[in-house]
Structure formats: C-alpha cells, structure tokens
Amino acid sequence: MASVTEIGRRRTAPALGTFERYLTVWVALCIIAGIVLGRLLPGPFQALGRMTVAEVNIPVAVLIWLMIVPMLLKVDFGALHRVAEQWRGIAVTVGINWLVKPFSMAALGWLFIGWLFRPLLPPAQIDSYIAGLILLAAAPCTAMVFVWSNLTDGEPNFTLTQVALNDTIMVFAFAPIVGLLLGLSSITVPWSTLFLSVVLYIVVPVIAAQLWRRSLLAHGGPHGGAAALAQTLRKLQPISLVALLATLVLLFGFQGEQIVKQPLIIALLAIPIVIQVYLNAGIAYALNRALGVPHNVACPSALIGASNFFELAVAAAIALFGFQSGAALATVVGVLVEVPVMLSVVRIVLRTRSWYARAGAV
C-alpha cells in the first residue's frame, strides 16, 4: 500500500505492489489452506477458538490490531482543517458512506440473501449472512483508498482529508448504524459486545496509531519526520497483510466443513457485495459530475464511497457472532472480491473522463 507521503508523487512508483495486486489469489490460497488444515488438524483450531476473554478471541484480536494499526498510521487527522477546500466532494462521499451504503447493502442483503437465494442457503445462517453484509458496508475503507486514488490520479489532499473525516465519524457512528440495521433485520444485537468491538478495533487502534505517528514525526525532526514515517510504513506493510491472511486461515479452518458441503455459498454472497460497490460508486460519481466537482476529486470520492473497511468488518463479525458464523464468512467474501472489483471501478472512471468533462466539471 502506498504511504501518505508517497501519494503526492503519483506515477513515480507502482501504486499496487505485487502482494496487493494479487490479494485475491492470496485470499483464495488461504481459503484452501484454512479448509484443509481445519479438516486435518481440528484440535489446534478448536484450542485457538477457546482462547477468549470477555467474548474477545485473543489470537484474532492480536492479528486484527496488526492489520489495522499500520493502516491508521497513514491517517493525518490534522488534514481535517482542509474539509472546506473540496466541500462538495466531501459532502458526496460522506453522504454515500453513511447515509446510502449501509442501508443499500442491508436492502440488497434482504433481497438476495433473505429472499431470492434463501432456498439455496442454510436456513440457520440466513440472518447471520445478512448481518455480515451489514457489517461490511458500515465502515468506509481506510487504507486501500490511497491506492485507488493514486491509480486514478486523484487529488491527494482530498483523499487524505476524506479518510481522516470518515475515521472520525466511524468512531461515533459505526455502532449505532450497525445496531439499527441489525434490529431492522430482526437480528438480536449484542450491544455490549458491539461497543466493546468499537473500542477494541476502532478507538484503541486510532489512539495508538496517532500517538505512534506523532512520535515518529517528532523524533524525525522537521525534515526527517516524514521519512521516518514512510520507512516505518514500508516495514509494517507486509506484517499487516500477513496478519490479514493468517486471520483468513483461522476463519476458514472453522468454516471449512460448511463450505465444502455448500461451495455455492461464496458465489451467492459475492453477488450483493459486487452490486453495492458498483451502485454506490456510480451514485457518487454521477453526483460529483452534477455538482461540478473536478474529475481528480470525483474519482477518489466515488472509490471511497464504494470500498469497505473489511478488516474491521471481519473483526466485528468474529466478536459479535463467532468464528463459525455466517457473518464472519460474509465479511471474508468481501475481502475476496475487493481488489478485482475496485480495480474495475478504477478503469471505469478513467475511461469515462471525456464523458465527465462534457458536464464542464474538469
């Protein structure tokens, strides 16, 4: 993933490293590894599943922090003062992220999982699958949006400001939105676990990352601070991705039996996820065009509006519903489709630049 300081030097280096470019392949391999290991070595997986404190699985919590903290380290909350500079693009993205995307995903979940695909899915897991989809859409992406913005020649200051604003909103809005939509879906909301998840996987990582960031910038001096931050991010990048893949191996170690029996589940869960990405990206892109927002702001706005903070979704699903839940599986399917689908959105906004310009926005 590109660091914040690298975003300004667009096109000087590949925006997607080899590991990120083939993330879908690695995820698929982890699915296979998890299923095989779960069937061959059920004892160790069950032992890891029992390592919980206050309904929080300790091995998963450690892996999630290793995933999330490096991503939040990139976020400069000092950029919030720039919100007014591109207020139309900011307004579109905030509206899509918090007023449209969670509710559109819930509606798609009810339509496809709760109705159209119901005969093809395990009846006991229907509500859990819908809950996982809601969790997936309830938090906007924090890390990969820097990559998507770079690939579209997006305005780096807008991207940075938008991510900082979204993360600030997420601290306060994630739990109420999830609770509301789960309640509308007639799914019992474990409020204490939900708030604990917000504290463990949003509040604590945000505080830890910002303290670490300030320390790096301060000790590096006026000129060396940015370099120290960039160097730290480069070192942490593989750790974050390996932690994500290790979490997936654990998840599929528990989910393996169910998936082997019904492999169609993953394809069915992917359908509403893919639709909501294109739907929300399209709405954001069209609104920006109608409002006369520059193309280099509209592109990251559409991409931020469509992508998900799947690391947080996976963590929350495990904490709320457990390793073997349909919710956990649904969030992992989001990881599986994220990169190829978002890359297709990148190609669409680049190829429609001339159409966008005809509105007088560029």
C-alpha atoms as a printed R data frame, in Angstrom:
    type eleno elety resid chain resno       x       y       z
1   ATOM     1    CA   MET     A     1   0.000   0.000   0.000
2   ATOM     2    CA   ALA     A     2   1.205   3.486  -0.751
3   ATOM     3    CA   SER     A     3   2.161   5.656   2.214
4   ATOM     4    CA   VAL     A     4   0.744   9.149   2.676
5   ATOM     5    CA   THR     A     5   3.999  10.809   1.688
6   ATOM     6    CA   GLU     A     6   4.192   8.714  -1.472
7   ATOM     7    CA   ILE     A     7   0.714   9.630  -2.662
8   ATOM     8    CA   GLY     A     8   1.823  13.089  -3.770
9   ATOM     9    CA   ARG     A     9   4.436  11.558  -6.075
10  ATOM    10    CA   ARG     A    10   1.867   9.926  -8.292
11  ATOM    11    CA   ARG     A    11   3.020   7.572 -11.021
12  ATOM    12    CA   THR     A    12   6.627   7.639  -9.842
13  ATOM    13    CA   ALA     A    13   6.265   4.137  -8.451
14  ATOM    14    CA   PRO     A    14   3.775   1.300  -8.861
15  ATOM    15    CA   ALA     A    15   0.682   2.076  -6.834
16  ATOM    16    CA   LEU     A    16  -0.018  -1.589  -6.203
17  ATOM    17    CA   GLY     A    17   2.758  -3.854  -5.020
18  ATOM    18    CA   THR     A    18   2.896  -7.470  -6.138
19  ATOM    19    CA   PHE     A    19   1.334  -8.681  -2.902
20  ATOM    20    CA   GLU     A    20  -1.591  -6.252  -3.086
21  ATOM    21    CA   ARG     A    21  -2.111  -6.753  -6.830
22  ATOM    22    CA   TYR     A    22  -2.687 -10.463  -6.302
23  ATOM    23    CA   LEU     A    23  -4.522 -10.150  -2.993
24  ATOM    24    CA   THR     A    24  -7.447 -12.134  -4.392
25  ATOM    25    CA   VAL     A    25  -5.078 -15.006  -5.227
26  ATOM    26    CA   TRP     A    26  -3.571 -14.987  -1.725
27  ATOM    27    CA   VAL     A    27  -7.037 -14.904  -0.190
28  ATOM    28    CA   ALA     A    28  -8.101 -17.873  -2.323
29  ATOM    29    CA   LEU     A    29  -4.985 -19.801  -1.248
30  ATOM    30    CA   CYS     A    30  -5.732 -19.002   2.409
31  ATOM    31    CA   ILE     A    31  -9.265 -20.292   1.943
32  ATOM    32    CA   ILE     A    32  -7.880 -23.577   0.630
33  ATOM    33    CA   ALA     A    33  -5.205 -23.752   3.351
34  ATOM    34    CA   GLY     A    34  -7.727 -22.995   6.095
35  ATOM    35    CA   ILE     A    35 -10.201 -25.601   4.875
36  ATOM    36    CA   VAL     A    36  -7.506 -28.288   4.547
37  ATOM    37    CA   LEU     A    37  -5.849 -27.516   7.894
38  ATOM    38    CA   GLY     A    38  -9.201 -27.279   9.653
39  ATOM    39    CA   ARG     A    39 -10.122 -30.774   8.497
40  ATOM    40    CA   LEU     A    40  -6.688 -32.300   9.144
41  ATOM    41    CA   LEU     A    41  -5.957 -30.540  12.468
42  ATOM    42    CA   PRO     A    42  -9.270 -29.714  14.148
43  ATOM    43    CA   GLY     A    43  -7.763 -29.805  17.660
44  ATOM    44    CA   PRO     A    44  -5.420 -26.788  17.346
45  ATOM    45    CA   PHE     A    45  -8.143 -24.705  15.709
46  ATOM    46    CA   GLN     A    46 -10.601 -25.525  18.469
47  ATOM    47    CA   ALA     A    47  -7.962 -24.613  21.072
48  ATOM    48    CA   LEU     A    48  -7.424 -21.230  19.415
49  ATOM    49    CA   GLY     A    49 -11.177 -20.696  19.304
50  ATOM    50    CA   ARG     A    50 -11.411 -21.204  23.079
51  ATOM    51    CA   MET     A    51  -8.791 -18.519  23.844
52  ATOM    52    CA   THR     A    52 -11.287 -15.776  24.684
53  ATOM    53    CA   VAL     A    53 -11.601 -13.047  27.308
54  ATOM    54    CA   ALA     A    54 -14.914 -11.172  27.643
55  ATOM    55    CA   GLU     A    55 -16.092 -12.714  24.344
56  ATOM    56    CA   VAL     A    56 -12.973 -11.445  22.536
57  ATOM    57    CA   ASN     A    57 -10.775 -14.060  20.889
58  ATOM    58    CA   ILE     A    58  -7.207 -13.102  21.855
59  ATOM    59    CA   PRO     A    59  -5.331 -14.547  18.822
60  ATOM    60    CA   VAL     A    60  -7.744 -12.815  16.438
61  ATOM    61    CA   ALA     A    61  -7.567  -9.548  18.397
62  ATOM    62    CA   VAL     A    62  -3.782  -9.515  18.064
63  ATOM    63    CA   LEU     A    63  -3.992 -10.237  14.331
64  ATOM    64    CA   ILE     A    64  -6.629  -7.529  13.828
65  ATOM    65    CA   TRP     A    65  -4.510  -4.925  15.610
66  ATOM    66    CA   LEU     A    66  -1.543  -5.920  13.440
67  ATOM    67    CA   MET     A    67  -3.790  -5.315  10.428
68  ATOM    68    CA   ILE     A    68  -5.468  -2.084  11.456
69  ATOM    69    CA   VAL     A    69  -2.826  -0.051  13.302
70  ATOM    70    CA   PRO     A    70  -0.428   0.218  10.306
71  ATOM    71    CA   MET     A    71  -3.339   1.394   8.151
72  ATOM    72    CA   LEU     A    72  -4.435   4.020  10.655
73  ATOM    73    CA   LEU     A    73  -0.829   5.160  10.979
74  ATOM    74    CA   LYS     A    74  -1.211   6.668   7.496
75  ATOM    75    CA   VAL     A    75  -4.091   8.906   8.523
76  ATOM    76    CA   ASP     A    76  -3.289  12.529   9.355
77  ATOM    77    CA   PHE     A    77  -6.153  13.947  11.409
78  ATOM    78    CA   GLY     A    78  -4.520  17.333  11.005
79  ATOM    79    CA   ALA     A    79  -5.900  17.285   7.459
80  ATOM    80    CA   LEU     A    80  -9.428  17.864   8.785
81  ATOM    81    CA   HIS     A    81  -8.963  21.622   8.504
82  ATOM    82    CA   ARG     A    82  -8.966  21.191   4.699
83  ATOM    83    CA   VAL     A    83 -12.554  19.921   4.595
84  ATOM    84    CA   ALA     A    84 -13.865  23.232   3.230
85  ATOM    85    CA   GLU     A    85 -11.477  23.169   0.253
86  ATOM    86    CA   GLN     A    86 -13.465  20.478  -1.563
87  ATOM    87    CA   TRP     A    87 -16.706  20.582   0.376
88  ATOM    88    CA   ARG     A    88 -18.896  19.293  -2.478
89  ATOM    89    CA   GLY     A    89 -16.800  16.170  -2.989
90  ATOM    90    CA   ILE     A    90 -16.587  15.692   0.775
91  ATOM    91    CA   ALA     A    91 -20.374  16.040   1.132
92  ATOM    92    CA   VAL     A    92 -20.997  13.461  -1.604
93  ATOM    93    CA   THR     A    93 -18.625  10.918  -0.090
94  ATOM    94    CA   VAL     A    94 -19.884  11.375   3.476
95  ATOM    95    CA   GLY     A    95 -23.466  11.057   2.264
96  ATOM    96    CA   ILE     A    96 -22.747   7.859   0.309
97  ATOM    97    CA   ASN     A    97 -20.635   6.318   3.089
98  ATOM    98    CA   TRP     A    98 -23.010   6.960   5.967
99  ATOM    99    CA   LEU     A    99 -26.496   7.603   4.526
100 ATOM   100    CA   VAL     A   100 -26.572   5.324   1.482
101 ATOM   101    CA   LYS     A   101 -24.091   2.444   1.570
102 ATOM   102    CA   PRO     A   102 -25.035   0.704   4.855
103 ATOM   103    CA   PHE     A   103 -28.739   0.922   4.006
104 ATOM   104    CA   SER     A   104 -28.341  -0.123   0.370
105 ATOM   105    CA   MET     A   105 -26.307  -3.148   1.477
106 ATOM   106    CA   ALA     A   106 -28.949  -4.072   4.035
107 ATOM   107    CA   ALA     A   107 -31.617  -3.809   1.316
108 ATOM   108    CA   LEU     A   108 -29.565  -5.953  -1.072
109 ATOM   109    CA   GLY     A   109 -28.969  -8.461   1.715
110 ATOM   110    CA   TRP     A   110 -32.694  -8.702   2.438
111 ATOM   111    CA   LEU     A   111 -33.468  -9.028  -1.286
112 ATOM   112    CA   PHE     A   112 -30.843 -11.570  -2.332
113 ATOM   113    CA   ILE     A   113 -29.955 -13.489   0.832
114 ATOM   114    CA   GLY     A   114 -33.236 -13.164   2.669
115 ATOM   115    CA   TRP     A   115 -35.471 -13.857  -0.324
116 ATOM   116    CA   LEU     A   116 -34.075 -14.778  -3.754
117 ATOM   117    CA   PHE     A   117 -31.265 -17.085  -2.566
118 ATOM   118    CA   ARG     A   118 -32.946 -18.332   0.618
119 ATOM   119    CA   PRO     A   119 -33.747 -21.810  -0.791
120 ATOM   120    CA   LEU     A   120 -30.058 -22.296  -1.684
121 ATOM   121    CA   LEU     A   121 -28.583 -21.315   1.694
122 ATOM   122    CA   PRO     A   122 -28.505 -22.965   5.157
123 ATOM   123    CA   PRO     A   123 -31.673 -21.682   6.880
124 ATOM   124    CA   ALA     A   124 -29.934 -21.285  10.248
125 ATOM   125    CA   GLN     A   125 -27.345 -18.905   8.781
126 ATOM   126    CA   ILE     A   126 -29.557 -16.567   6.707
127 ATOM   127    CA   ASP     A   127 -29.737 -13.804   9.335
128 ATOM   128    CA   SER     A   128 -26.050 -14.191  10.080
129 ATOM   129    CA   TYR     A   129 -25.123 -13.739   6.405
130 ATOM   130    CA   ILE     A   130 -27.197 -10.544   6.263
131 ATOM   131    CA   ALA     A   131 -25.518  -9.304   9.454
132 ATOM   132    CA   GLY     A   132 -22.091  -9.868   7.881
133 ATOM   133    CA   LEU     A   133 -23.061  -7.869   4.801
134 ATOM   134    CA   ILE     A   134 -24.275  -5.014   7.017
135 ATOM   135    CA   LEU     A   135 -21.019  -5.016   8.979
136 ATOM   136    CA   LEU     A   136 -19.054  -4.995   5.733
137 ATOM   137    CA   ALA     A   137 -20.794  -1.865   4.462
138 ATOM   138    CA   ALA     A   138 -20.990   0.013   7.761
139 ATOM   139    CA   ALA     A   139 -17.412   1.325   7.742
140 ATOM   140    CA   PRO     A   140 -15.653   3.048   4.821
141 ATOM   141    CA   CYS     A   141 -12.214   1.897   3.710
142 ATOM   142    CA   THR     A   142  -9.219   3.490   5.415
143 ATOM   143    CA   ALA     A   143  -6.133   2.091   3.694
144 ATOM   144    CA   MET     A   144  -6.655   0.851   0.150
145 ATOM   145    CA   VAL     A   145  -8.364   4.115  -0.846
146 ATOM   146    CA   PHE     A   146  -4.928   5.711  -1.038
147 ATOM   147    CA   VAL     A   147  -4.039   3.147  -3.683
148 ATOM   148    CA   TRP     A   148  -7.275   3.632  -5.622
149 ATOM   149    CA   SER     A   149  -6.828   7.408  -5.516
150 ATOM   150    CA   ASN     A   150  -3.285   7.113  -6.832
151 ATOM   151    CA   LEU     A   151  -4.361   4.863  -9.698
152 ATOM   152    CA   THR     A   152  -6.922   7.457 -10.833
153 ATOM   153    CA   ASP     A   153  -4.602  10.480 -10.432
154 ATOM   154    CA   GLY     A   154  -6.834  11.579  -7.580
155 ATOM   155    CA   GLU     A   155  -6.268  14.766  -5.564
156 ATOM   156    CA   PRO     A   156  -4.113  13.539  -2.656
157 ATOM   157    CA   ASN     A   157  -5.151  16.247  -0.187
158 ATOM   158    CA   PHE     A   158  -8.832  15.453  -0.797
159 ATOM   159    CA   THR     A   159  -8.215  11.745  -0.247
160 ATOM   160    CA   LEU     A   160  -6.312  12.350   2.969
161 ATOM   161    CA   THR     A   161  -8.939  14.764   4.303
162 ATOM   162    CA   GLN     A   162 -11.796  12.432   3.436
163 ATOM   163    CA   VAL     A   163 -10.172   9.437   5.144
164 ATOM   164    CA   ALA     A   164  -9.468  11.471   8.282
165 ATOM   165    CA   LEU     A   165 -13.079  12.705   8.370
166 ATOM   166    CA   ASN     A   166 -14.516   9.214   7.778
167 ATOM   167    CA   ASP     A   167 -12.393   7.724  10.555
168 ATOM   168    CA   THR     A   168 -13.573  10.440  12.935
169 ATOM   169    CA   ILE     A   169 -17.226   9.763  12.064
170 ATOM   170    CA   MET     A   170 -16.653   5.997  12.316
171 ATOM   171    CA   VAL     A   171 -15.692   6.240  15.992
172 ATOM   172    CA   PHE     A   172 -19.170   7.556  16.796
173 ATOM   173    CA   ALA     A   173 -21.435   6.214  14.016
174 ATOM   174    CA   PHE     A   174 -20.375   2.595  13.446
175 ATOM   175    CA   ALA     A   175 -22.146   1.047  16.440
176 ATOM   176    CA   PRO     A   176 -25.465   2.969  16.101
177 ATOM   177    CA   ILE     A   177 -25.765   2.231  12.358
178 ATOM   178    CA   VAL     A   178 -24.922  -1.453  12.802
179 ATOM   179    CA   GLY     A   179 -27.314  -1.719  15.745
180 ATOM   180    CA   LEU     A   180 -30.126  -0.029  13.813
181 ATOM   181    CA   LEU     A   181 -29.800  -2.202  10.706
182 ATOM   182    CA   LEU     A   182 -29.386  -5.433  12.653
183 ATOM   183    CA   GLY     A   183 -32.505  -4.501  14.629
184 ATOM   184    CA   LEU     A   184 -34.464  -3.812  11.423
185 ATOM   185    CA   SER     A   185 -33.328  -7.250  10.212
186 ATOM   186    CA   SER     A   186 -34.782  -8.794  13.415
187 ATOM   187    CA   ILE     A   187 -31.279  -9.878  14.440
188 ATOM   188    CA   THR     A   188 -30.530  -9.758  18.156
189 ATOM   189    CA   VAL     A   189 -27.974  -7.025  18.800
190 ATOM   190    CA   PRO     A   190 -25.390  -7.911  21.464
191 ATOM   191    CA   TRP     A   191 -24.855  -4.262  22.386
192 ATOM   192    CA   SER     A   192 -22.148  -4.818  24.988
193 ATOM   193    CA   THR     A   193 -20.071  -6.858  22.525
194 ATOM   194    CA   LEU     A   194 -20.733  -4.331  19.745
195 ATOM   195    CA   PHE     A   195 -19.485  -1.413  21.849
196 ATOM   196    CA   LEU     A   196 -16.528  -3.489  23.031
197 ATOM   197    CA   SER     A   197 -15.673  -4.166  19.373
198 ATOM   198    CA   VAL     A   198 -15.805  -0.430  18.612
199 ATOM   199    CA   VAL     A   199 -13.448   0.305  21.496
200 ATOM   200    CA   LEU     A   200 -11.043  -2.536  20.705
201 ATOM   201    CA   TYR     A   201 -10.995  -2.254  16.920
202 ATOM   202    CA   ILE     A   202 -11.607   1.455  16.293
203 ATOM   203    CA   VAL     A   203 -10.948   3.675  19.310
204 ATOM   204    CA   VAL     A   204  -7.851   1.941  20.702
205 ATOM   205    CA   PRO     A   205  -6.159   1.453  17.289
206 ATOM   206    CA   VAL     A   206  -6.888   5.070  16.298
207 ATOM   207    CA   ILE     A   207  -5.351   6.416  19.520
208 ATOM   208    CA   ALA     A   208  -2.357   4.044  19.358
209 ATOM   209    CA   ALA     A   209  -1.689   4.830  15.698
210 ATOM   210    CA   GLN     A   210  -1.907   8.599  16.190
211 ATOM   211    CA   LEU     A   211   0.421   8.545  19.225
212 ATOM   212    CA   TRP     A   212   2.891   6.445  17.252
213 ATOM   213    CA   ARG     A   213   2.588   8.744  14.225
214 ATOM   214    CA   ARG     A   214   3.235  11.863  16.294
215 ATOM   215    CA   SER     A   215   6.229  10.205  17.922
216 ATOM   216    CA   LEU     A   216   7.743   9.303  14.548
217 ATOM   217    CA   LEU     A   217   7.196  12.785  13.137
218 ATOM   218    CA   ALA     A   218   8.535  14.479  16.275
219 ATOM   219    CA   HIS     A   219  11.665  12.355  16.675
220 ATOM   220    CA   GLY     A   220  12.461  12.568  12.997
221 ATOM   221    CA   GLY     A   221  12.831  16.349  13.165
222 ATOM   222    CA   PRO     A   222  11.328  18.943  10.825
223 ATOM   223    CA   HIS     A   223  12.684  17.246   7.700
224 ATOM   224    CA   GLY     A   224  13.237  13.651   8.763
225 ATOM   225    CA   GLY     A   225   9.846  13.008  10.337
226 ATOM   226    CA   ALA     A   226   8.080  12.239   7.068
227 ATOM   227    CA   ALA     A   227  10.929   9.977   6.011
228 ATOM   228    CA   ALA     A   228  10.799   8.112   9.340
229 ATOM   229    CA   LEU     A   229   7.033   7.646   8.940
230 ATOM   230    CA   ALA     A   230   7.388   6.388   5.367
231 ATOM   231    CA   GLN     A   231  10.127   3.957   6.388
232 ATOM   232    CA   THR     A   232   8.010   2.612   9.252
233 ATOM   233    CA   LEU     A   233   5.022   2.156   6.942
234 ATOM   234    CA   ARG     A   234   7.148   0.208   4.458
235 ATOM   235    CA   LYS     A   235   8.334  -2.107   7.229
236 ATOM   236    CA   LEU     A   236   4.825  -2.623   8.580
237 ATOM   237    CA   GLN     A   237   3.180  -3.257   5.207
238 ATOM   238    CA   PRO     A   238   3.993  -6.992   4.968
239 ATOM   239    CA   ILE     A   239   3.107  -7.505   8.652
240 ATOM   240    CA   SER     A   240  -0.350  -6.046   8.087
241 ATOM   241    CA   LEU     A   241  -1.042  -8.204   5.049
242 ATOM   242    CA   VAL     A   242   0.327 -11.387   6.622
243 ATOM   243    CA   ALA     A   243  -1.906 -10.761   9.660
244 ATOM   244    CA   LEU     A   244  -4.912 -10.455   7.343
245 ATOM   245    CA   LEU     A   245  -4.077 -13.721   5.594
246 ATOM   246    CA   ALA     A   246  -3.441 -15.521   8.905
247 ATOM   247    CA   THR     A   247  -6.855 -14.379  10.132
248 ATOM   248    CA   LEU     A   248  -8.435 -15.828   6.997
249 ATOM   249    CA   VAL     A   249  -6.713 -19.170   7.535
250 ATOM   250    CA   LEU     A   250  -8.186 -19.278  11.052
251 ATOM   251    CA   LEU     A   251 -11.632 -18.310   9.804
252 ATOM   252    CA   PHE     A   252 -11.714 -20.934   7.098
253 ATOM   253    CA   GLY     A   253 -10.281 -23.514   9.450
254 ATOM   254    CA   PHE     A   254 -13.576 -23.170  11.312
255 ATOM   255    CA   GLN     A   255 -15.769 -22.618   8.239
256 ATOM   256    CA   GLY     A   256 -14.235 -25.381   6.100
257 ATOM   257    CA   GLU     A   257 -16.787 -28.130   6.692
258 ATOM   258    CA   GLN     A   258 -19.709 -25.879   5.794
259 ATOM   259    CA   ILE     A   259 -18.007 -24.539   2.655
260 ATOM   260    CA   VAL     A   260 -17.022 -27.985   1.400
261 ATOM   261    CA   LYS     A   261 -20.649 -29.065   1.720
262 ATOM   262    CA   GLN     A   262 -22.006 -25.925   0.017
263 ATOM   263    CA   PRO     A   263 -19.358 -24.182  -2.132
264 ATOM   264    CA   LEU     A   264 -22.083 -22.156  -3.847
265 ATOM   265    CA   ILE     A   265 -22.407 -20.017  -0.711
266 ATOM   266    CA   ILE     A   266 -19.381 -17.849  -1.516
267 ATOM   267    CA   ALA     A   267 -20.639 -17.053  -5.025
268 ATOM   268    CA   LEU     A   268 -24.111 -16.177  -3.744
269 ATOM   269    CA   LEU     A   269 -22.732 -13.905  -1.006
270 ATOM   270    CA   ALA     A   270 -20.499 -12.144  -3.548
271 ATOM   271    CA   ILE     A   271 -23.438 -11.014  -5.699
272 ATOM   272    CA   PRO     A   272 -24.933  -8.339  -3.372
273 ATOM   273    CA   ILE     A   273 -21.411  -7.187  -2.428
274 ATOM   274    CA   VAL     A   274 -20.428  -6.615  -6.060
275 ATOM   275    CA   ILE     A   275 -23.723  -4.883  -6.852
276 ATOM   276    CA   GLN     A   276 -23.396  -2.461  -3.941
277 ATOM   277    CA   VAL     A   277 -19.856  -1.499  -4.982
278 ATOM   278    CA   TYR     A   278 -20.936  -0.527  -8.492
279 ATOM   279    CA   LEU     A   279 -24.152   1.064  -7.241
280 ATOM   280    CA   ASN     A   280 -22.514   3.336  -4.683
281 ATOM   281    CA   ALA     A   281 -19.548   4.200  -6.901
282 ATOM   282    CA   GLY     A   282 -21.946   5.112  -9.709
283 ATOM   283    CA   ILE     A   283 -24.133   7.296  -7.499
284 ATOM   284    CA   ALA     A   284 -21.112   9.134  -6.064
285 ATOM   285    CA   TYR     A   285 -19.509   9.625  -9.492
286 ATOM   286    CA   ALA     A   286 -22.748  10.962 -11.030
287 ATOM   287    CA   LEU     A   287 -23.448  13.295  -8.098
288 ATOM   288    CA   ASN     A   288 -19.948  14.750  -8.281
289 ATOM   289    CA   ARG     A   289 -20.402  15.345 -12.010
290 ATOM   290    CA   ALA     A   290 -23.751  17.056 -11.443
291 ATOM   291    CA   LEU     A   291 -22.212  19.297  -8.771
292 ATOM   292    CA   GLY     A   292 -19.292  20.349 -10.976
293 ATOM   293    CA   VAL     A   293 -16.621  18.634  -8.875
294 ATOM   294    CA   PRO     A   294 -13.234  18.238 -10.620
295 ATOM   295    CA   HIS     A   295 -12.556  14.769 -12.034
296 ATOM   296    CA   ASN     A   296  -9.473  14.267  -9.845
297 ATOM   297    CA   VAL     A   297 -11.728  14.718  -6.791
298 ATOM   298    CA   ALA     A   298 -14.713  12.791  -8.163
299 ATOM   299    CA   CYS     A   299 -12.597   9.674  -8.757
300 ATOM   300    CA   PRO     A   300 -11.394   9.161  -5.159
301 ATOM   301    CA   SER     A   301 -14.819  10.302  -3.929
302 ATOM   302    CA   ALA     A   302 -16.517   7.510  -5.889
303 ATOM   303    CA   LEU     A   303 -13.929   4.939  -4.843
304 ATOM   304    CA   ILE     A   304 -14.059   5.881  -1.143
305 ATOM   305    CA   GLY     A   305 -17.835   5.746  -1.357
306 ATOM   306    CA   ALA     A   306 -17.743   2.196  -2.733
307 ATOM   307    CA   SER     A   307 -14.955   0.443  -0.827
308 ATOM   308    CA   ASN     A   308 -15.191  -1.170   2.603
309 ATOM   309    CA   PHE     A   309 -13.042  -1.368   5.731
310 ATOM   310    CA   PHE     A   310 -13.127  -5.162   5.501
311 ATOM   311    CA   GLU     A   311 -10.533  -5.659   8.257
312 ATOM   312    CA   LEU     A   312 -12.851  -4.000  10.784
313 ATOM   313    CA   ALA     A   313 -15.830  -5.915   9.413
314 ATOM   314    CA   VAL     A   314 -14.056  -9.256   9.875
315 ATOM   315    CA   ALA     A   315 -13.071  -8.343  13.445
316 ATOM   316    CA   ALA     A   316 -16.561  -7.172  14.390
317 ATOM   317    CA   ALA     A   317 -18.213 -10.238  12.827
318 ATOM   318    CA   ILE     A   318 -15.992 -12.611  14.794
319 ATOM   319    CA   ALA     A   319 -16.541 -10.697  18.039
320 ATOM   320    CA   LEU     A   320 -20.317 -10.460  17.610
321 ATOM   321    CA   PHE     A   321 -21.181 -13.806  16.068
322 ATOM   322    CA   GLY     A   322 -18.126 -16.073  16.315
323 ATOM   323    CA   PHE     A   323 -15.631 -17.797  14.031
324 ATOM   324    CA   GLN     A   324 -18.108 -20.280  12.605
325 ATOM   325    CA   SER     A   325 -20.845 -17.762  11.883
326 ATOM   326    CA   GLY     A   326 -22.272 -16.857   8.527
327 ATOM   327    CA   ALA     A   327 -21.474 -13.226   9.368
328 ATOM   328    CA   ALA     A   328 -17.748 -13.963   9.528
329 ATOM   329    CA   LEU     A   329 -17.926 -15.816   6.220
330 ATOM   330    CA   ALA     A   330 -19.804 -12.963   4.528
331 ATOM   331    CA   THR     A   331 -17.176 -10.414   5.555
332 ATOM   332    CA   VAL     A   332 -14.405 -12.671   4.233
333 ATOM   333    CA   VAL     A   333 -16.153 -12.860   0.867
334 ATOM   334    CA   GLY     A   334 -15.866  -9.066   0.882
335 ATOM   335    CA   VAL     A   335 -12.096  -9.427   1.160
336 ATOM   336    CA   LEU     A   336 -12.118 -11.911  -1.704
337 ATOM   337    CA   VAL     A   337 -13.859  -9.605  -4.180
338 ATOM   338    CA   GLU     A   338 -12.485  -6.222  -3.019
339 ATOM   339    CA   VAL     A   339  -9.389  -5.894  -5.223
340 ATOM   340    CA   PRO     A   340 -10.691  -7.105  -8.616
341 ATOM   341    CA   VAL     A   341 -13.973  -5.206  -8.285
342 ATOM   342    CA   MET     A   342 -12.342  -1.961  -7.166
343 ATOM   343    CA   LEU     A   343  -9.757  -2.198  -9.953
344 ATOM   344    CA   SER     A   344 -12.639  -2.450 -12.425
345 ATOM   345    CA   VAL     A   345 -14.146   0.735 -10.918
346 ATOM   346    CA   VAL     A   346 -10.758   2.439 -11.362
347 ATOM   347    CA   ARG     A   347 -10.803   1.509 -15.067
348 ATOM   348    CA   ILE     A   348 -14.375   2.774 -15.465
349 ATOM   349    CA   VAL     A   349 -13.730   6.247 -14.004
350 ATOM   350    CA   LEU     A   350 -10.564   6.628 -16.082
351 ATOM   351    CA   ARG     A   351 -12.249   5.584 -19.326
352 ATOM   352    CA   THR     A   352 -15.201   7.939 -18.742
353 ATOM   353    CA   ARG     A   353 -13.051  11.026 -18.215
354 ATOM   354    CA   SER     A   354 -14.217  12.590 -21.515
355 ATOM   355    CA   TRP     A   355 -17.886  11.926 -20.662
356 ATOM   356    CA   TYR     A   356 -17.317  13.520 -17.258
357 ATOM   357    CA   ALA     A   357 -15.631  16.542 -18.850
358 ATOM   358    CA   ARG     A   358 -18.656  17.242 -21.069
359 ATOM   359    CA   ALA     A   359 -20.532  18.347 -17.950
360 ATOM   360    CA   GLY     A   360 -17.997  21.171 -17.540
361 ATOM   361    CA   ALA     A   361 -16.617  19.668 -14.328
362 ATOM   362    CA   VAL     A   362 -12.972  19.459 -15.415
